[in-house]
């Protein structure tokens, strides 16, 4: 299962969908969540799955309501 997410603004982020990693196929809910790369300021909105990409943890969007995704 491949994971893609749209980056929230952080130093060095790129706009558009970014490849975040792969896992074996697993069953997850279809929804969008914010995941942060462990040990960094990187945060991504991942759509279509509630499963965590490898090396990421579910987190609150940066700045919560005022967060801006790159390229939007």
Secondary structure, 3 states (H helix, E strand, C coil): CEEEEEEECCCCCCCCEEEEEECCCCCCCCCCEEEEECCCCCEEEECCCCCCCCCEEECCCCCHHHCCECCC
